[in-house]
Amino acid sequence: MAGWTPTLSPGDTPLYERLLDALRADIASGVLGDGERLPPQRDLAHRLGLGLGTVTRAYVEAEKVGLVQAHVGRGSFVRGATAAKPDRTGDGGPINLFHNIAPSGPADARLADTLTRLRRRPDLIEHLGYSPSAGLEVQRRAGAAWLERSGGLTGADWTRLACTAGAQQALALAFGAVARPGDTVLCEASTFYGVKALAEHAGYRLKGLAMDAEGLRPDALDEAAATGASRVVAIQPTLQNPTGRIMSADRRAQIVAVARKRDLLLIEDDIYAVYAPNAPPPFAVLAPERTFHVSAVSKSLAPGLRHGFLIAPPGDHMDRVLRAVRALAYAPPAFGGLIATQWIEDGTADAIVAEVREEMTARLVLARQILGDAIETPMSASAPHVWLPMSELDAERLAGRALRGGVELTPPSAPVVEPGATTGLRLCLGAARDREELERGLRIVAAAVSDVDERSRAVI
């Protein structure tokens, strides 16, 4: 039924699951009969106002549970109403190259001992009460010390640091301090999906700017800023997400020069600095008078801690941030920050990071061996993600083929702000349970790359 237009149920479950449930229901009710052809994925995505990646995943999942059968060049056809709802809670799901997180082993091995030591802290009971809006002083001081020794933030001032519920909240607070709904925010042509989600939620307009091998181009920033349409720039100078590129010291100096010339405010997401210890100093060191610095322990110690940091530039920016905290959350959560603070103070955080870097170095070697020239040359020996540059269409095809083979990748459209400018696929190396699982996933991706390359060469 080429004209099939399903009705998606409301709810908080992912869109692809709701589309899959609608397909299952229409097969069970007889709306779709055995052998009927489903609409092309791109047509259905347009009809429902969904991303192509969402529809692709629903079709792939439908094929995996036996609801449909796909034929290359012909389309997807209904197989019948007997397939059971898949178990999404077991270990039989796809290999995760989707989540950009650190391997969990180093933190897992230390948690039990840490909880025992927390009982002996004289300030333990204080963490049961409300924190100040910026966080407890002990956590703020520890955060500043951590940013200085792990992120190159020389002279980090704890009095201008607010603890947050992860880096995403820190970004939201920084944006809210300097932008209003309808304002334009400048960023890289492909950027962290959290920035896109934040802009969509708060009503900001994102303007994606041209990139090169070092990330955001200064000339593109200067040209966009010259119009006066925006004074706010969201930027990732170190291991940019999704491309993994790192700005040189000279590039950072050029960006600072443009920012001062055009009186721009920089919102610097430096959460991956811990994976590039030799990167140049962050913008918060180079231009502290105009930089909001965002970081967290989520990507290096444990994502469940949800403990982030926001350093505001001088002036009334910190007051604006704290007013927003009081309005939205009153205070940051204390116990994730307590564990992070304990680890920072006693050196456990340094030990975890050292082990995580060692593991990521080994995983990156695997990725380079298996994928070769398909990936852009990594800018750090322990980079947590790699970039496969290609057209958005080829990226969609590759992601679909990989998912069919049992590997989940970041949807290619997720980071794109300026279509056609910087496109490709991000592979995250940390979430796989071990190197053996990662190797299996990478080989599936490599086979999908070959299939897509072969199809592209066949187009005349």
C-alpha positions in Angstrom: 0.0 0.0 0.0 2.1 2.9 -1.3 -0.3 5.4 0.2 -0.2 3.9 3.8 -0.3 6.8 6.3 -0.2 5.5 9.8 -1.4 7.2 12.9 1.3 7.5 15.6 0.1 7.1 19.2 1.1 9.9 21.6 3.6 9.3 24.3 7.3 9.6 25.3 8.6 6.5 23.6 10.9 7.1 20.6 9.2 7.9 17.3 10.6 4.9 15.5 9.0 2.6 18.1 5.6 4.3 17.7 5.9 4.0 14.0 6.7 0.3 14.4 3.8 -0.2 16.7 1.5 1.5 14.2 2.8 -0.9 11.5 2.2 -3.9 13.7 -1.4 -2.7 14.6 -2.3 -2.1 10.9 -1.0 -5.5 10.0 -3.0 -7.1 12.8 -6.2 -5.3 11.9 -5.9 -6.1 8.2 -5.3 -2.5 7.1 -2.1 -3.9 5.6 -2.2 -7.3 4.0 0.5 -9.9 3.3 2.6 -9.0 0.4 1.6 -5.3 0.3 4.4 -2.8 -0.5 5.1 -0.2 2.1 5.8 3.4 1.0 9.4 4.3 0.2 11.1 5.5 3.4 11.7 9.0 2.1 8.1 9.4 1.0 6.7 8.3 4.3 9.2 10.5 6.2 7.9 13.5 4.2 4.3 12.5 4.7 4.6 12.2 8.5 7.0 15.1 9.0 9.6 12.7 10.5 13.4 12.4 9.9 14.4 9.9 7.3 16.6 8.1 10.0 13.5 7.6 12.1 11.6 5.8 9.3 14.7 3.9 8.3 15.1 2.5 11.8 11.4 1.6 12.0 11.6 -0.3 8.7 14.8 -2.1 9.8 13.3 -3.1 13.2 10.2 -4.3 11.4 12.4 -6.5 9.1 14.3 -7.8 12.1 11.1 -9.0 13.9 9.7 -10.5 10.7 6.9 -8.0 10.0 8.3 -7.0 6.6 10.8 -8.2 4.1 13.0 -5.8 2.2 14.2 -6.4 -1.4 17.0 -4.2 -2.7 15.6 -2.1 -5.6 12.0 -3.1 -5.0 11.1 -1.9 -1.5 9.7 -3.4 1.7 6.7 -5.8 1.7 4.4 -6.9 4.5 5.0 -10.5 5.7 2.1 -10.9 8.1 0.7 -10.4 11.6 2.4 -13.2 13.5 5.6 -11.5 14.7 5.9 -10.9 18.4 6.8 -7.6 19.9 10.6 -7.6 20.3 12.3 -7.7 23.7 14.1 -4.4 24.0 15.4 -5.1 27.5 17.8 -8.0 26.9 21.3 -8.2 25.6 20.3 -9.1 22.1 19.9 -5.5 20.8 22.2 -3.8 18.3 25.8 -3.0 19.1 26.0 0.5 20.4 28.2 2.8 18.4 25.6 5.6 19.0 26.3 6.8 22.6 29.4 8.9 23.1 30.3 7.7 26.5 33.4 6.4 28.2 34.0 2.7 28.8 32.4 1.9 32.2 34.9 -0.5 33.6 37.3 1.9 35.3 34.5 3.7 37.2 32.6 0.4 37.9 35.6 -1.1 39.6 36.0 1.8 42.0 32.4 2.6 43.0 31.9 0.2 45.9 35.1 1.4 47.6 34.1 5.0 47.0 30.7 4.6 48.6 32.5 3.2 51.7 34.8 6.1 51.9 31.9 8.6 51.5 30.5 7.4 54.8 33.6 8.8 56.5 33.3 12.3 55.0 32.5 14.9 57.7 30.4 16.9 55.3 28.3 13.9 54.1 25.1 15.0 55.8 25.3 18.5 54.3 24.6 16.9 50.9 21.1 15.9 52.1 20.1 19.5 52.3 19.5 22.1 49.6 22.7 23.3 47.9 23.3 27.0 47.1 22.2 27.8 43.6 25.8 27.6 42.3 26.5 24.4 44.2 28.3 23.6 47.4 31.6 25.4 47.8 33.5 22.1 48.1 32.2 20.9 44.8 32.8 24.2 43.1 36.4 24.2 44.3 36.9 20.6 43.2 35.4 21.4 39.8 37.8 24.3 39.2 40.7 22.2 40.2 39.6 19.4 37.8 39.1 21.7 34.9 42.6 23.1 35.5 44.4 19.8 35.6 42.3 17.8 33.1 41.2 20.5 30.7 44.0 23.1 30.6 41.8 25.8 32.2 44.7 27.6 33.9 43.7 29.8 36.8 40.1 28.5 36.9 38.1 30.7 39.3 35.8 28.7 41.4 33.8 31.8 42.4 32.6 32.1 38.8 31.8 28.3 38.5 28.3 26.9 38.9 27.8 23.2 39.3 25.1 21.8 37.0 23.2 18.6 36.2 25.5 17.7 33.4 26.9 19.6 30.5 23.5 19.9 28.8 22.1 21.9 31.6 25.2 24.1 31.6 24.7 24.8 27.9 21.0 25.6 28.5 22.0 28.1 31.3 24.7 29.7 29.1 22.3 30.1 26.2 19.6 31.4 28.4 21.9 34.1 29.9 22.7 35.6 26.5 19.9 34.7 24.1 16.1 35.0 23.8 13.6 33.0 21.8 13.9 34.1 18.2 17.6 35.1 18.5 20.2 33.6 16.1 23.0 31.6 17.4 26.1 30.9 15.3 27.6 27.4 15.3 29.5 24.9 13.2 27.8 23.5 10.1 27.5 20.2 11.9 27.3 20.4 15.6 26.5 18.5 18.8 22.9 17.3 18.6 22.3 18.7 22.1 22.7 22.2 20.8 20.1 21.5 18.1 17.7 20.1 20.7 18.2 23.1 22.9 17.6 25.5 20.1 14.5 23.8 19.0 13.1 23.7 22.6 14.0 27.3 23.4 13.2 28.8 20.0 16.7 29.9 19.0 17.6 30.0 15.4 20.9 28.2 14.5 23.1 29.4 11.7 25.6 26.8 10.7 29.0 28.1 9.5 31.6 26.6 7.2 34.2 24.3 8.6 37.6 23.0 7.5 40.1 20.5 8.9 40.4 22.5 12.1 36.7 23.1 12.7 34.9 26.5 12.4 36.5 28.9 9.9 37.3 32.4 11.1 36.4 34.0 7.8 32.9 32.3 7.9 32.5 33.6 11.5 33.5 37.1 10.6 31.2 37.2 7.6 28.2 36.0 9.6 28.9 38.3 12.5 29.4 41.3 10.3 25.6 41.3 9.6 24.9 42.0 13.2 22.3 39.2 13.3 23.9 37.5 16.2 26.4 38.0 19.1 26.4 34.5 20.3 28.6 31.6 19.1 28.4 28.0 20.2 31.7 26.3 19.5 33.6 23.1 20.3 37.3 23.7 19.8 38.6 20.3 21.0 37.5 17.0 19.4 34.5 18.7 17.9 31.4 16.6 17.9 30.7 15.0 15.4 33.9 15.5 13.4 36.6 15.0 16.1 38.6 18.0 14.8 40.8 20.1 17.0 41.6 23.8 16.5 45.2 24.7 16.5 46.5 27.5 18.7 46.7 29.8 15.7 43.1 29.0 14.7 41.9 29.8 18.3 43.7 33.1 18.2 42.0 34.0 14.9 38.6 33.1 16.4 39.3 35.3 19.4 40.3 38.1 17.2 37.0 37.9 15.3 35.1 37.7 18.6 36.7 40.8 19.9 36.4 42.7 16.6 32.6 41.8 16.4 31.9 41.8 20.2 30.8 38.2 20.2 30.1 36.0 23.2 31.5 32.5 23.0 29.8 29.4 24.5 32.6 26.9 24.6 31.7 23.2 25.0 35.0 21.6 26.0 33.7 18.4 27.4 36.2 16.2 25.3 39.3 18.1 26.4 40.2 15.3 28.7 40.8 13.1 25.7 43.2 15.5 24.1 45.7 16.5 26.8 48.0 18.2 24.3 45.3 20.5 22.8 45.9 24.3 23.0 44.3 26.3 25.9 40.6 26.7 25.8 38.8 29.9 24.9 38.1 30.6 28.6 41.8 31.1 29.0 42.4 33.0 25.7 39.3 35.3 26.0 37.9 35.0 29.5 36.0 38.3 29.3 33.6 36.8 26.7 33.6 33.1 27.1 31.1 30.7 28.9 33.0 27.5 29.5 31.1 24.2 29.7 32.4 20.9 30.8 31.3 17.8 32.8 32.5 14.5 34.1 29.9 12.6 32.2 32.0 11.8 29.2 35.1 10.8 31.1 34.2 9.3 34.5 30.6 8.1 34.4 27.5 9.5 32.5 25.2 8.7 35.4 26.9 11.2 37.7 25.3 14.1 35.7 27.7 16.5 37.2 28.7 19.5 35.0 30.4 22.8 35.3 29.7 26.3 33.8 32.2 29.1 34.2 30.6 32.5 33.3 32.6 35.5 32.1 32.8 38.6 34.4 29.9 41.0 34.7 26.4 40.2 35.4 26.4 36.9 33.5 26.8 34.8 36.7 23.8 36.5 38.3 21.7 35.7 35.2 22.8 32.1 35.4 21.9 31.7 39.0 18.5 33.4 38.6 17.7 30.8 36.0 18.9 27.9 38.3 16.7 29.2 41.1 13.7 29.4 38.7 14.1 26.1 37.0 15.8 23.7 39.6 16.5 25.8 42.7 19.9 24.1 43.1 22.1 21.5 41.4 21.8 17.9 42.7 24.3 17.1 45.3 25.1 13.4 45.4 26.4 12.9 41.8 28.6 15.9 42.6 29.7 14.4 45.9 31.0 11.2 44.2 32.8 13.3 41.5 34.3 15.6 44.2 35.5 12.6 46.2 37.2 11.2 43.1 38.7 14.5 42.2 40.1 15.1 45.7 41.6 11.7 46.3 43.0 11.1 42.8 40.5 8.5 41.7 39.3 10.7 38.9 42.9 10.9 37.5 43.2 7.1 37.7 39.9 6.5 35.9 40.8 9.0 33.2 44.2 7.3 32.6 42.5 3.9 32.2 39.8 5.3 30.0 42.4 7.0 27.7 44.4 3.8 27.5 41.2 1.8 26.6 40.1 4.5 24.0 43.6 4.4 22.5 43.3 0.7 21.9 39.8 1.1 20.5 40.9 3.8 18.2 43.7 1.5 16.9 41.0 -1.1 16.1 38.9 1.5 14.3 41.8 2.6 12.1 42.8 -0.9 11.3 39.3 -2.0 10.3 38.0 1.2 8.6 41.2 2.6 7.2 40.9 5.6 5.0 37.1 5.6 5.4 37.6 7.6 8.6 39.0 11.1 8.8 42.5 11.0 10.5 41.9 11.3 14.2 43.3 14.4 15.9 44.0 12.6 19.2 45.4 9.2 20.0 42.5 8.6 22.4 39.6 10.2 20.5 36.3 8.9 21.7 34.6 9.3 18.3 35.6 9.1 14.6 34.1 10.7 11.6 33.3 9.1 8.2 32.9 12.0 5.8 30.4 11.3 3.0 27.2 12.7 1.4 24.1 12.7 3.6 22.4 10.2 1.3 25.3 7.8 1.5 25.4 8.2 5.2 21.7 7.4 5.5 22.2 4.3 3.4 25.2 3.2 5.5 23.4 3.7 8.7 20.4 1.7 7.5 22.7 -1.2 6.3 24.6 -1.1 9.6 21.4 -1.3 11.6 20.2 -4.2 9.5 23.5 -5.9 10.4 23.1 -5.2 14.1 24.9 -1.9 14.7 23.2 1.3 15.8 24.8 4.5 14.6 24.1 8.2 15.2 21.4 9.2 12.7 23.3 11.2 9.9 20.9 14.1 10.1 21.3 14.5 13.9 24.3 16.9 13.8 23.6 18.7 10.5 22.7 22.4 10.8 23.7 23.5 7.3 22.6 20.8 4.9 25.3 19.7 2.4 28.1 21.6 4.1 29.7 19.0 6.5 28.0 15.7 6.3 28.9 12.1 7.3 28.6 9.6 10.0 29.9 9.7 13.6 31.1 6.4 15.2 31.3 6.4 19.0 33.9 3.9 20.3 33.3 3.9 24.1 29.8 2.4 24.6 30.6 -1.1 23.3 30.9 -3.5 26.2 34.4 -4.6 25.3 36.9 -4.6 22.4 35.5 -7.8 21.0 32.0 -6.3 20.7 33.5 -3.2 19.2 35.5 -5.1 16.7 32.3 -7.0 15.5 30.5 -3.7 15.2 33.3 -2.0 13.3 33.5 -5.0 10.8 29.8 -4.7 10.2 30.2 -1.0 9.5 33.2 -1.7 7.2 31.0 -4.1 5.2 28.3 -1.5 5.0 30.8 1.1 3.8 31.9 -1.3 1.0 28.2 -1.9 0.0 27.5 1.8 -0.1 30.7 2.6 -2.1 29.8 -0.1 -4.6 26.3 1.3 -5.0 27.7 4.8 -5.5 30.1 3.6 -8.1 27.2 1.9 -10.0 25.3 5.2 -10.4 26.0 6.6 -13.8 
